[in-house]
C-alpha cells in the first residue's frame, strides 16, 4: 500500500465510485457508496448475502445503470465514455459463464480483442494475435487452444475466461465470485495467478469474494458492505477484527495469525437483532401479562406475542 | 439477470467440413438449381434454346419465358430465401433462442393483417407488397417499444410481446377472412401461405436493392452476434451496447423479413431451419453462419419453388417449404442430439 495517499488526484485512481447508488429497475440496493481503487491494488468486496457486493460490482462494470452518483474510470464518468473505450481499460469476469458449444479456447480468447477491433475488421491483426497468445501464456492455456471450452473442467474453464479478460489488455479487472464453482485446489491456483498478474503486471483488481479468508489472504484492502452501504474499508489487519466481523457478517469470530496472514475462525453466529428469533422462553412475566394481545398490541410491541404466549396460541 | 447457457441441442459442435468446401458445394448446388429452374417447367428448354434465349436470340416465346417469367421468379426465390435465412440467423443469435424465426417477433401477424385488410377492402391492391411491408415493420416497432425496460431492451419481453401481438393480430385477421367473400379469402390465403407465382421484375426492383444492402449489413453484424453469444454480462464487459446491438440487429432482420414478405408473402420454415442446418455445417461462428445462411436460404427456397412448379398443378411454395421443413427440422434435431452425445 505504498501508493496510498501519494496519488490522490481524481485521475490517479483507475476506478472510483462517487456517491454511487443503484440497483435493479426501481429498486435501490446500493446506497451512496464512495470507493476509490488505488492503482495497482487488489481490493475485495465482502459482505453477507444480500449486502449488495455483487450489485456494486455490476454497477462499477456498468452492467447496471447508476441511479445516482457516478463511476469514474481513470477520472472520466463511465457512462459518458463509448462502451468500447471502457472495455479497453476495464475487463469483467462475470460469476456465471455462458458456453456457446463448439467454441474453442482460442476463439473465446480472441473475442477479448473485440473492443480493440474496428467494426469492419473481420479477423484479428498481428498485434491482437500476440495479445491473445500472451493471455493464453499467462493463464497456462496454450495447450488447450483448440479444445472446445464446454469440454474443459471448471478450473480450466475459469482460466480460459480469465484469458479472455486479459486479452482485453485492461488496467482494471473486475471479478464476481471467481472461485465459487471451484474446488479448493483451483481456487488457490486462480487466486495465485491473479496475484502474479497484480504484482508483476500492475493490474488493478476488484474481486467479490464470499470467503473472507481468501479475501484476507490475497487482497491488499477489503471493503465491507452491509445493507447496500459501505460499512468499512481498509487494510486487511484493520478489517479483520472481531467487531467488524460481528457487524458485517453477524458472526463471533476469533482472529488468528497464520502462516498465510491473518485469518478468521468463526466461532458462532452472533445473537443479534437480525438473527431469526428463537421462541423466547425467558420471559414468563409475559404469560401473566394482563393485556389481551389485540391487533394494536401486536403492532405496537416488538416483543409480543411470542410463541410461549398461551393467550396468543388460543386465538 | 443471470445468464444461462443455451441448451446444447441449439448449439452444435464445431465445423464438420472446411468452410471453403461447404461454400463451394453450396454455390455449385445453387448454380445447378438455377439452371434447372430456368430450363424446367411446363415448357422445357434445351441447353441450346436456353442459351439463345438468354442472349435475347432465337424463338421470342422462349425469350419471354426466360426473361419475363422464369428469371424474375428464380431471382425472387434467391433473394427471398437468402433474406429469410439471414434474418432467422440474426434473430436466433440475438435472442439466443433456436426457435426464433423471422416471424417470431410478430412480423407475420402484422404483414398478414395488413394484407388481409387490403384484400378485404378491395382497394389499393397494387399496394399490397408495400402495405404488408409496413404492417410488419409497424408491428415490430410496437414489439420493441413494449420490450423497452428503463435502460434497455429485454429479450424475454421481445419474445413475449411478439407472441402476444401475433395472436391478437392473428385473431383479427381470421375474423376478417371469415367475413370476406370467397374470392378474396382465396387470394388472401395464397398470400398468407407464401407464393412466388407470377412474380415479375417489378416486385424485385422495388424490394430487392434494400434487401441486398441489408444482407451485407447483416453479415457485418457477425462479430456482434459472436460477442452476444457469451451472455449479456460478458458482452457488456467486452464493450457491447446491448441496446444498440439489439436495435441494429432487429432492424436489419426486420428489413430483410419485411422485404421477403412483400415479395413472396409469408413463406414459413426457411428462416427457422436454414440457420440450424448451416450451424451443423460450419459451426457457431456467425462470421460464417450469416453468409452461409444467405446461400442456404437461397438454395432451399429455389429448390422448393422448383418442386412447387413441377407438380401436375402448381402449389404455393409456402406449402412445399412447410412439408419439406417439418421433417427436415425433426431430422436435424435428432441428428444434433446424436452429435452432442445425448441431451
Interface residues (C-beta under 8 A of the other chain):
Chain A: X24 X25 X26 X58 X61 X62 X63 X65 X83 X84 X85 X86 X87 X88 X90 X91 X92 X93 X94 X96 X97 X98 X99 X100 X101 X102 X103 X104 X107 X108 X111 X112 X114 X115 X117 X119 X120 X122 X148 X161 X164 X165 X168 X174
Chain B: X1 X2 X3 X4 X5 X6 X8 X11 X12 X13 X14 X96 X149 X150 X151 X220 X223 X226 X227 X229 X230 X231 X232 X233 X234 X236 X237 X238 X239 X240 X241 X283 X284 X285 X287 X340
